[in-house]
């Protein structure tokens, strides 16, 4: 996604402020993205925030790590090895 994509969205909505997410909204959206695919507009707004927020980028990295680690855990129904 490039800055011209962001400019197109802002032209349609009339204001960049209307599309800006705060960190609380981003953390919720990152969590929701684990459960469902985000819509294009959500992905765009999320990407715009992550470009400028190191804290949310780190939170995203941590979620990715946890998801990967959880996938490696054996199922409880599997017998021990």
N, C-alpha and C positions, 0 to 999 in steps of 0.2 A: 504494500500500500504506500502510495507516495503523497507528498503534500498537495499535489493537484487534486487528488481524490478528496482530501479534507476540504479543500477550497470549494469543490462542487457541492458537498453536503452543506457547507455553511451558506453558500449562495441560495440553496433551496430553502433552508430554514430561516434565513435572514439574519442570523447572529451566531458567531462561534460560541458565545457563552451558553447558549441554549443546549449545545451539544457536549459541553464539558462535564466530565464525571468527577466526583470527588473520590478520595481514597476509600471511603466506606462503600460507595457504590461499586467501585472497581473490585474490591475484595469479594463482595457479594456476587458480582458478575463472574469473576474467576471461579468461584465455587459452583455457581450454576452451570458453567461451561463443562464441569466434570460430569454433569447429569444430562445435559441436553445440548444440541448444537445451537450456537448463538446466531441470531439473524445478522444479515450483512451490516445493518446500521449499528447494532450492538458491537460487532467486531471492530468497526471503524472507530467508534467512540472509545472503546477499550484500547485499541492500538495507539490512538492519539495520546491518551493519558500515560500509557506505558513508555512512550518515547521520552517523556519529561520527568517521570517519577521513579527514582531509584528504589524507594521503599516498596512500591507496588510491584516493580520488576523482581525484587528479591522475594516477595510473597509468592509471585507466580512461580519462580524457580523452586521454592520450597514445596508448593503444591505438586508440581511436576515430580519432584523427588519422592514425596510421600506416595503418590499414585503409582510410580514405578516400583517402589519398595513393597507396597501392598500387593501388587500383582505377582510378586515373587514369593509371597508367603504361600505355604501349602494350604489346601482346603482343610477344614476341621474334620471332614468326613474321610479324608485320606488316612490310611494307617501310617504310623511312624516308620521311618526308614532305618 
